[in-house]
């Protein structure tokens, strides 16, 4: 069974790894996890410019243990990559804004035989999101070897 998970995966943190592990588990013991990385242009339209370029985010995701395949998504039509990968399940993260029922309706209308499912697990912590990590970095004083601030 093939499971597809998608996301920006900008600054990787343990919550990303948990999401991908739980997404793969949706497909059972012999599942294949295909991860789609949002293109920089797609992310910029929705929220902000990514810190890490898309090619580097793709390489990081490829190196994670639960990931069997990784791809860059297509700009524009988000369903094009779904039609190419042909997943049995599309995993939606607990903190992702997608409405699972509406996504399922869109899949059905396009004749895509995949089930949209939400991963309920979430790793709560002080730095449990890329945005929180970025805020911490912005408010941290960095010093060189001599103690001078950069």
Secondary structure, DSSP 4 states (H G I P E B T S, - for coil): -EEEEEE---S--HHHHHHHHHHHHTT-TT-EEEEEEPPHHHHHHHT---SS-HHHHHHHHHTSTT-SEEEEPPSS-THHHHHHH--SEEEE-TT----HHHHHHHHHHTT---EEEE------STT-SHHHHHHHHHT---B-TTS-B-
